[in-house]
Amino acid sequence: MHQLDWKVLNSEYLLQNEWIAVRADTCEMGNGRLIDPYYIMESGDYVNIVPVTAAGEIVMVRIYRHGVGCTLAETPGGLIDEGESPLEAARRELLEETGCDCAEIKLIGSGSPDPARMSCKAYYFLATGCVETAVPTWDHTEEMELLKLPLADVKRMLFAGEIVDSVQQSALFYALHALGEL
């Protein structure tokens, strides 16, 4: 079988801050060809949670996303803090973004959002028996509106292309499968 893995000959960081790092790599392909530069965005791993209430509603947030220039409906989620497990991050993000706690939370999938250009991994969780127990505590860069939507509405939005973020889509498809809705 042909060797396809690349060797990184050099890396240089072009930008580094608390949210993202951009590096330019000099790479040698398996066939010996050089690629210089090859840009990689580094970001921390993160979680997405699909919260379901006892009434079967999905708790989502509406939030402006500047990259696409519009307000989107999303599942809650965020970066995993250093020293934190994905499960701990999922519980924390659920509480911070929605003010909800849950009876049960479980990992239902994971993936690499853009493995050609990004180094991060996303973990998808299903949280059931969600109830509001606190006021959301958003970061200074967040402004959201909470939504409680019937499962049928979320499915319609998903299949109609109204939920555009592919990570959100993946989390919802895994959740729908786990709930026996696919």
Order of alpha helices (4+ residues) and beta strands (2+ residues): beta-beta-beta-beta-beta-beta-beta-alpha-beta-beta-beta-beta-alpha-alpha
